[in-house]
């Protein structure tokens, strides 16, 4: 199996066929479009042909985890940089709690807690040990210039959104909950009633896949934002967290908050400042990413959904009052029986 460097195929010159020959591109899910696949509910499924192929060996979550500089220490102590299981349990609870650094220091200064053989004795030491663990995407920041003076500089913090998408796609927890193949589901063999459930059963997913090169993998990107007070370790500040997820993850899995299927990709001081250059490039030209089992896939990441409440939708559309954020209709026209022009 070839583990050499992966290059983006030359689509215009038919280079994708060369890639198939080089890597032996395959798709375990491939089905003929005309094949009728009955289900237990007598539904019939037409799957999109020649899509979501894998190209050689990529990497798995454990490959990345074991490439960390501290992996040699974890071979002897799986809880490193903590001294052991109990030390890790206390540290994990404190890190996951909503306690500020000052309150963590107060907790660790209690006489009873001082008798415990902990490897950390302050919130700063605890944070230092947490930062030694294998990390996800790195935080980046930039000061946003403004025409008017402000109390403090407006800082935009973000993760590379493509790194967030890669982490979701590669996460082992979603291995059995990812769907890479657009399909059309019908209630009967006569194909008279089209059944819509997951995003991959939608007409949009089918049409987007048809615009991609043969064998490419469609990754539908979902954005979500909501105004939030950030208190822990940040002071009483307000920001607009921007979270990202994949429409390929099953809806029942994606909506479980405990599974963290939405990843924080940015903290927006003002909604119009959104870092999205690399995701636009990946959506237009494609990028090689690895799935949970380490298969390398040629992926495209179009934005398919943006989840916001009404006040944020108004701000993003730069409209006010009783105006539609998605069309040119005013509130007196909301009951009209026809579609108004879209707001672009």
C-alpha positions in Angstrom: 0.0 0.0 0.0 1.4 3.4 -1.0 1.9 5.7 2.0 3.7 8.4 0.0 2.7 12.0 -0.3 -0.8 12.6 -1.6 -1.5 15.2 -4.2 -4.8 16.7 -5.4 -5.7 15.1 -8.7 -5.8 17.2 -11.8 -9.5 17.3 -12.5 -9.5 19.2 -15.7 -7.0 16.9 -17.5 -8.7 13.7 -16.3 -6.1 13.1 -13.6 -8.6 11.4 -11.4 -8.5 8.3 -13.5 -4.7 8.2 -12.9 -5.3 8.4 -9.2 -7.7 5.5 -9.4 -4.9 3.5 -11.0 -2.2 4.7 -8.7 -4.0 4.1 -5.4 -6.5 1.5 -6.5 -9.4 3.8 -5.5 -12.2 1.8 -4.1 -15.6 2.3 -2.4 -17.1 -0.4 -0.2 -20.3 1.5 -0.3 -20.5 1.8 -4.2 -23.8 0.7 -5.7 -25.3 0.8 -9.1 -27.8 3.7 -9.5 -30.3 1.4 -11.0 -30.1 -1.2 -8.2 -33.1 -1.3 -6.0 -32.3 -1.9 -2.4 -35.3 -2.8 -0.3 -35.3 -2.1 3.4 -37.3 -3.6 6.3 -39.9 -0.9 5.8 -40.3 -1.8 2.1 -38.5 1.4 1.2 -36.3 1.5 -1.9 -33.0 3.3 -2.0 -31.1 4.6 -5.0 -27.5 5.3 -4.0 -25.4 7.8 -6.0 -22.8 5.8 -8.0 -19.0 6.2 -8.0 -18.7 8.5 -5.0 -17.0 8.5 -1.6 -14.0 6.4 -2.7 -10.9 6.0 -0.6 -7.4 6.7 -1.9 -4.6 4.9 0.0 -3.7 5.0 3.6 -4.4 8.2 5.6 -4.1 8.4 9.4 -6.3 7.5 12.4 -6.9 9.3 15.6 -4.4 7.0 17.4 -1.8 7.7 14.8 -2.0 11.4 15.7 -2.3 10.6 19.4 0.9 8.4 19.4 2.9 10.9 17.4 2.8 13.3 20.4 6.2 14.1 21.9 5.0 12.7 25.3 3.8 9.3 23.9 7.0 7.6 25.2 6.0 8.6 28.8 2.4 7.3 28.2 3.8 3.9 27.3 4.8 3.6 31.0 2.0 5.7 32.5 -1.2 6.0 30.4 -2.3 8.9 32.6 0.8 11.0 31.9 1.3 14.0 32.5 -0.7 13.1 35.7 0.8 10.7 38.2 -1.9 8.1 38.1 -5.7 7.4 37.7 -6.8 9.2 40.9 -4.6 12.2 40.1 -6.1 12.4 36.6 -9.7 12.0 38.0 -9.3 15.1 40.2 -7.6 17.1 37.5 -10.3 16.0 34.9 -13.1 17.0 37.2 -11.6 20.4 37.9 -10.9 21.1 34.2 -14.5 20.1 33.2 -16.1 22.1 36.0 -17.2 25.7 35.6 -14.9 26.9 38.4 -12.7 29.9 37.7 -9.0 29.7 38.2 -9.3 31.6 41.4 -11.9 29.2 42.8 -9.7 26.2 41.7 -6.8 27.8 43.7 -9.1 28.1 46.7 -10.2 24.5 46.4 -6.6 23.3 46.1 -5.6 25.3 49.2 -8.0 23.5 51.5 -6.1 21.6 54.2 -7.8 18.3 53.4 -7.0 18.6 49.7 -3.4 19.4 50.5 -3.1 15.9 52.1 -3.8 14.3 48.7 -0.8 13.2 46.6 -1.7 15.5 43.7 0.8 16.4 41.0 -0.5 19.9 40.8 -1.1 22.5 43.6 -2.5 25.5 41.7 -4.8 26.2 38.8 -1.8 27.4 36.7 0.0 24.1 37.3 -3.2 22.2 36.4 -3.6 24.1 33.1 0.0 23.5 32.3 -0.4 19.8 32.6 -3.6 19.9 30.5 -1.7 21.7 27.8 0.8 18.8 27.7 -1.9 16.5 26.5 -2.3 15.9 22.7 -4.2 18.9 21.5 -6.8 19.6 18.8 -6.6 22.6 16.5 -4.5 25.5 17.7 -6.1 28.8 18.7 -5.2 31.8 16.6 -6.1 35.5 17.2 -6.0 38.9 15.5 -7.0 42.4 16.6 -9.9 43.8 14.6 -9.3 47.4 13.8 -12.3 49.7 14.4 -13.1 53.2 13.2 -14.2 54.3 16.7 -12.4 53.9 20.0 -13.4 51.0 22.3 -12.8 50.2 26.0 -10.5 47.3 25.0 -9.2 46.0 21.7 -11.6 43.8 19.7 -9.9 40.4 19.3 -11.1 37.7 17.1 -10.1 34.2 18.3 -10.5 31.2 15.9 -9.4 27.7 15.1 -8.7 26.8 11.5 -12.2 25.5 10.4 -10.6 22.9 8.1 -8.7 21.4 11.1 -12.1 21.3 13.0 -13.7 19.4 10.0 -10.7 17.1 9.8 -11.0 16.3 13.5 -14.7 15.5 13.3 -14.2 13.3 10.2 -11.4 11.5 11.9 -13.0 11.0 15.3 -13.4 7.4 16.2 -16.7 8.1 18.1 -18.4 8.9 14.8 -17.1 5.8 12.9 -20.5 4.1 12.7 -22.5 7.4 12.3 -21.0 8.9 9.2 -22.8 8.7 5.8 -20.7 9.6 2.7 -23.2 8.5 0.0 -26.1 10.7 -1.2 -29.2 8.6 -1.8 -32.8 8.8 -2.8 -35.3 6.9 -0.6 -38.7 6.0 -1.8 -41.6 4.5 0.2 -42.4 1.9 -2.5 -40.8 0.2 -5.5 -42.9 2.5 -7.8 -40.9 5.5 -6.6 -43.9 7.7 -6.2 -43.2 9.1 -2.8 -39.7 10.5 -2.0 -38.8 10.1 1.7 -36.5 12.7 3.3 -34.8 12.1 6.6 -31.0 12.7 6.9 -29.4 15.5 4.8 -27.8 12.9 2.6 -31.3 11.9 1.4 -31.9 15.5 0.2 -32.0 16.7 -3.4 -29.3 19.2 -2.5 -26.8 16.5 -1.5 -27.5 14.6 -4.7 -27.1 17.7 -6.9 -23.9 18.8 -5.0 -22.4 15.4 -5.5 -23.1 15.4 -9.2 -21.0 18.6 -9.5 -18.0 17.0 -7.9 -15.3 14.8 -9.6 -15.9 11.0 -9.7 -15.0 9.4 -6.4 -15.0 12.6 -4.4 -16.5 12.7 -0.9 -19.2 15.3 -0.1 -18.9 16.8 3.4 -21.8 19.0 4.3 -20.7 21.8 6.7 -23.0 23.1 9.4 -22.4 26.4 11.3 -24.1 27.4 14.5 -23.8 30.6 16.5 -25.6 32.1 19.5 -24.7 35.1 21.7 -23.1 33.8 25.0 -21.7 35.3 28.2 -18.2 33.9 28.7 -17.4 33.9 32.4 -15.0 31.1 33.1 -11.4 32.4 33.1 -12.4 35.2 30.7 -14.2 37.8 32.9 -17.7 38.9 32.3 -17.5 39.2 28.5 -19.9 38.6 25.7 -19.0 36.8 22.4 -20.7 34.9 19.6 -19.3 31.4 19.6 -19.3 29.9 16.1 -19.5 26.1 16.1 -19.0 23.8 13.2 -20.3 20.3 12.4 -20.8 17.8 9.6 -24.2 17.0 8.0 -22.8 13.6 7.3 -23.0 12.7 11.0 -26.4 11.1 11.8 -28.9 13.6 13.1 -29.6 11.6 16.3 -25.9 11.5 17.0 -25.1 15.1 16.0 -27.8 16.5 18.4 -26.5 14.7 21.5 -24.5 17.4 23.3 -22.5 14.7 25.2 -20.9 13.5 21.9 -19.5 17.0 21.0 -20.4 16.7 17.4 -20.3 20.6 17.2 -16.8 22.0 17.6 -16.0 25.5 18.6 -14.2 27.1 15.6 -14.3 30.9 16.5 -15.3 33.4 19.1 -16.7 36.4 17.2 -16.7 39.8 18.8 -18.8 41.1 15.9 -20.8 38.7 13.7 -19.5 40.1 10.4 -15.9 39.1 11.2 -15.8 35.4 10.2 -12.6 33.6 9.2 -13.5 31.3 6.3 -10.8 31.5 3.7 -9.6 27.9 3.9 -13.0 26.3 4.0 -14.0 28.2 0.9 -10.9 26.7 -0.8 -11.7 23.2 0.4 -15.3 23.6 -0.8 -14.2 24.8 -4.3 -11.1 22.7 -5.0 -11.3 19.8 -2.5 -8.8 18.5 0.1 -7.5 15.1 1.2 -8.8 14.1 4.7 -8.8 10.9 6.7 -11.9 9.1 8.0 -12.1 7.3 11.3 -10.6 4.1 10.0 -7.7 5.9 8.3 -8.9 5.9 4.7 -7.8 9.0 2.8 -10.7 10.7 1.0 -10.9 13.5 -1.6 -13.3 15.8 0.3 -15.4 18.9 -0.6 -16.9 21.0 2.3 -19.8 23.2 1.1 -21.7 25.1 3.7 -25.2 23.5 3.8 -26.7 24.9 7.0 -26.3 27.9 9.3 -28.2 27.7 12.6 -28.9 31.0 14.3 -31.7 32.6 16.2 -33.7 35.6 14.8 -31.6 38.4 16.4 -28.4 37.0 15.1 -29.9 36.4 11.7 -30.9 40.0 11.6 -27.4 41.2 12.5 -25.7 38.8 9.9 -28.1 40.2 7.2 -27.5 43.8 8.4 -31.2 44.5 8.7 -33.3 45.9 11.5 -36.9 46.2 12.6 -39.6 43.9 11.4 -37.7 42.8 8.3 -37.0 39.3 7.0 -33.3 38.4 7.1 -33.6 36.0 4.2 -36.0 37.8 1.8 -36.8 41.4 0.8 -40.2 41.2 2.5 -41.3 43.6 5.3 -43.5 42.5 8.1 -46.7 43.6 6.4 -45.8 41.3 3.5 -45.1 38.2 5.6 -48.5 36.7 4.7 -48.1 37.1 0.9 -48.9 33.9 -1.1 -45.7 34.2 -3.2 -42.0 34.2 -2.7 -40.3 37.5 -2.4 -36.8 38.2 -3.8 -34.0 36.6 -1.7 -31.8 38.9 0.3 -28.3 38.4 -1.1 
